[in-house]
Amino acid sequence: MGGDPTLLHFFRGWWCPKERQFFRRLLDLQDDAEVAYARFVSVSVDSPPVQAAFRAGLDARWTFLSDEKRRYVEELGLSETTDTVHHPYLPVCLVLTPPLVVHAAYNGYWYWGRPTTDELRHDFRDITRALRPDWEAPQ
């Protein structure tokens, strides 16, 4: 994380239309996050080549991690039990403060449970305000 606020995003996979729509939101926030020292990490069970193709097609510049062997799905309690074909992660977003403390959690199983870009901006602002001693302008 490098001492920066981070969005840790577990997602179903490239094939889910809800995920593709949510990624459009994240793409709208990507440029701001980069210059504001906030990070994104997206995790799925897709294979690394599939993830790389999806990431490139999106023009996403943040980190994508593959749990293709589903090593952590059960351990984290994030198994999407209704999908018996792909056995993906539940769509969950965690906004983390350094050192990996959960500031906010969003359960996106139902699409409206996912954070809006405004909610993410507020979360990142709150974390950055707490992290940066020079946040307030000198008087």
N, C-alpha and C positions, 0 to 999 in steps of 0.2 A: 504493500500500500504506500510505502514511502512517506508515511505521516499524513496522508491526504484522506479526505472522506471518500468512501467507495460504495458503489452500488454493486452488490453481489446478486446476480440474476440467474435463477435456475429456470430453465425453460424446457418445454415439451420436445421441440425439435423443429427443423426447417419446414416440415410438412404441415404444421398447424396454422390455419389462417389467423387465429387469434394472436399467435406469436408473431407472425409477419406484420400484423397491424401494430402490435406493441413495439416492435423494432423500429417502425417508422417514427414513433414518438421519441425513442432513444436517439435516432439519427438526428432529429431536430435539436436535441440537446447536446450532441457530441462536440460541436465546436466550442460552445460555452464551457463545457466541462473541462476541455483541454486547457483553455486559457485561465480557468479558475482553479486549477489544481484539484480536480475531482477525477476519480477513476471509475471505470465500468469493468466488470468481469462477468461474462455470461457462460453458464455451464449447462451442458446437455449430455444425453447418452449417444448423440450422433458420433460417428467415427471422425477422426481428425481430417481425412480428406473431404468428407461431406461438410463438416463445419467450415473448413477453409473455403470451399466453394460458396457456401451460404454467406459467409463473412465478406468475401470478395464481391459477391453479387449485391450485397447491401451497401458496400463501400464503408463498412464499419472499421474503425481504426483501433478499437479496444481489444482486450484479451478475450479469447474464447477458449474454454477448457473442455476437454472431452472426458467423460466417464463412461466410455464405450462398454467397459466390462461391468458397469453398474456396481462398482465397488462401494460407493458412498450413499447410494439412493436409500437403502434400508437403514444404514447407520445414522443418517441424518433424519430419518422419518419423513422423507419427502417423496415417497413412491406414489405415483398417480395410479390408483387402483382400478379406475374405470376403463383404462386403455389396456386391453389384453393383447394388443398387436405389437405396440412399440415399447411398452413398459418404461415410460419416460419419467422424468422428474415432475413433481407438482410445479406449476408455475408460481414461484415465490420470489419476491424481491426483498432483500435485506439492505438497508442503508447502514453502513458501518463507520464507526469512528476508530481511529487508531487507539489501541492495538486490537482490532477486531472485536469491538464492542457493538452490539446491535443498538442503533439509535431508533430505527423504525423498521417495521416488518409489514409487508403487504402480501396477502394471499390472493393470487390471481386466478384461482380455479374458475371462478366466474369472472368474466372479463372486467367487469366494473370494479373488482377488487384490486386491480393493478394500479400503481401510482400514476397520477397524471404528471406531466412535465412540471406543472406548477408545484405539486407536492414535493417532487424531487428537488426542485430549486429551493424550496423552503427548508427541506431537510439539510441540503448542502450548505445553505446560508447559516443555519443554526450551528452546525458542526464547525464550519470555518470560523464563525464568530468566537466559539469557545476555544478553538485551537490557536488562533493567531493573536498574540499579545498586542500587535499593532493594528488591530481591527478599527478601533475608534480613532478618529482624527485628533491630532494634538489640539489642545485649547489655547 
